[in-house]
């Protein structure tokens, strides 16, 4: 019996359907696999914590800095998943570039490395409950993080609007004509 004359079976039909619906190798599909996308849109859940809790738990990401007698480490923690990013002067690549692993230069360079890792992973805002004395090594680490593009204030979560609400907040992902007019360069008449 020839191939084309064979009776149709469910396996042959399923194989033909898969063959026709499978995209070609040349076609590229890009999916948003960022689990933090809803946080960037300001609609993700943000825990409130308890009223008497100090410093509180109303954050998506927070910065924790641990200093020991010999090393310094900094971690960015997510409220749900724990540590996301970390940098330490104990890491071989960082330690090899430092004279000492706990002096002022180590704090400043650790801030640069952590800021670079944060920006690479898309984390630009976080909370920081660390109180630093002005002029201290810790304050210089925090200032280095700020100078390299990390903000220590997270945006507020968008309130859940109801159909009967009189005023609705503007969504951050929507662009209005007024925004376009204000960002367009102004022509001067000379």
Order of alpha helices (4+ residues) and beta strands (2+ residues): alpha-alpha-beta-beta-beta-alpha-alpha-beta-alpha-alpha
